C-alpha cells in the first residue's frame, strides 16, 4: 500500500517503490503518455489529464483533486498491489527473471479503460508504437470530448458509442488503414453487449480469450493484450513471433509454438504470468534479445 497526501492542490506519493515512468509508459502497454520534460509526463486517462512529476523518489500529481485521485489514478496505477511480493515470487530460483526484474524494476501494469484498450490494441496490429500513438491521438482529436485542464486540444478517448455511430468514411481521417472497419465493428459489438464481461473476468484463460476473439479484428495476441492491459486478468501471457524468440533464447532453447509458450508460461508463472511477460518483454526489447 502506497502512502499519499494532499499538498497545495497536488497529490504526492512519498518514497514510492517499484515505479519508474519510463519503464511503465514505454513497455508497450499504453499510448497516451508523453514526456514533456526530463521529470514530467502528460497523461490522459478517462476524463482527466495530468502533469505527472517523478523525481526518482516521489510521484507528484499536479493540480489534482483528492476525489479524482481516488476515482481514477489510484486504481489506474495499481497502487493497492504489493509489487515487492510479486517480484519476490517471480524471481525465486529464476536468474533470468531476476535479471529482467532488475532491469525493468519500475514497471507497473496499468488498469486501463476496457473500451479504450480494445480499440488501441486493434490499432496496434502490424504497427509500431509511434504510429499507434498518432492514430490513437487522432481518434481523440476527431471524436473525443474536450477536457477542461488549462491546456488546449486535450480530449478524451472516444466512447464506443461514438465510434459505433461513425461511418467508415469519417474514420478514414485518422489514417488507420484497413483497421477502420475493425474499429467501427468492434465498437458496435461492444455497444450491443456481444461481449460477456463475466466470462472475461471469471472464465478460465481460454474462455476469456475466446470471448475477446468474438470482436471483429481481434486475434489471440490482441485478445491477451486487452485482457492484461485493462486489468481484467493477470494470468495471461501475450505471445507473438518476437516473444516466441525471446522465450526460446531465455528459457526453452528452441522456438516453440504460441501454444507451447503459453502452456510453459502458465505452468511456470501461474497467476503472475502477465507481470512476468512485461518484465521479460521490456528487458528483451531494450537488450535486443531475440532480434
Secondary structure as UniProt FT lines:
FT   STRAND          4..7
FT   TURN            8..9
FT   STRAND          10..13
FT   TURN            14..15
FT   HELIX           21..25
FT   STRAND          33..37
FT   TURN            38..39
FT   STRAND          40..45
FT   TURN            46..47
FT   STRAND          48..54
FT   STRAND          59..62
FT   HELIX           66..68
FT   HELIX           69..73
FT   HELIX           74..76
FT   TURN            77..80
FT   HELIX           83..91
FT   TURN            92..93
FT   HELIX           95..103
FT   TURN            104..106
FT   HELIX           114..123
FT   TURN            124..126
FT   HELIX           129..143
FT   TURN            152..153
FT   HELIX           160..164
FT   HELIX           168..171
FT   HELIX           172..174
FT   TURN            177..178
FT   HELIX           179..191
FT   TURN            192..193
FT   HELIX           197..202
FT   HELIX           205..212
FT   TURN            213..214
FT   TURN            216..217
FT   HELIX           220..229
FT   TURN            230..231
FT   HELIX           241..247
FT   HELIX           248..252
FT   HELIX           258..269
FT   HELIX           270..272
FT   HELIX           273..287
FT   TURN            288..290
//
